[in-house]
Amino acid sequence: MKIIGVTVLFFLIFWYEGTKLLKEKMWKELTVFVGSMLIGMSLSYAYLLDFPISRPAKTVETLLEPIAGWVKTMASP
């Protein structure tokens, strides 16, 4: 039932925003909008179906941890 609700919600968002972009022939914006909607839908479905989803903050933390260590060593007297 939740999947149907999410699908209806995304359809309504696309109908409201997508039709404006189509009427104004804003093709680049429409492409970005559809891409972001697909990413959002896939993450929403993965969450509802209890698939493991990595946290973006954890990934950024892992990538920036060596830089933070370097900055700390440079800043300490």
N, C-alpha and C positions, 0 to 999 in steps of 0.2 A: 504494500500500500504506500509506503514511503517513496519507493522508486517512482510510482505513478505521480505522486505529488511533486517530486523534484523535476520530473520530465515536463509536467504541466507548467511549473514555474519557469523553467528555462525556455519553454515554448512561448510563454507570454512575454518574457523579456525580449526574446528574439523578435517576436511579432511587433512589439512596441518600438524597439530601437532599429531593428533591421529594415523595416519598411521605410523609415525615414532615410536611411542610407541608400537604399535602392532607388527611391524616388529622386533623390538629389544626385544620383550616379556617383557616389563617393566610393569608388571601387577599392582603393587602398585601405580606407577606414573600415569598409565592410570586411575585407580580408582579415584585418587585425581583430575585428570584433568577432568574427566567426571562429578564428583560432583561439581567442581567449575564452569564448563560450565552450568550445570543445574541451579545452583544458579544465575548465571549471566543472563541466559535466562529468568528465572522466574521474576527477578527484572526488566529486560528490558521490558518484556511484561506488567508487572504491571504498569510501568511508562507510556508506550504507551497507555494503556487503562484507565489511570487516576485513578488507585487505590491508596489509601493512603499508602505511604511507610514511615516508621519511619526512622529518620536519626540516624545512628549509633553514631554520636558524641553526640547527645542529650541523648541517653541511657547511654553512658559512663559517661557523665557529671552528670547524676542523680545518678549513682552508686558511683562515686568518691566524690560527694559533701560532705557527712559526714566526709570522711577522710580529705578532704581539710580544713574543719572547725576545726577538731581536731588538725591538724598540725599548723594552725594559732594560736590556743589558746596556744599550747605548745611553739611556737616561740616568742610570744609576752611577754614582760617583766612584 
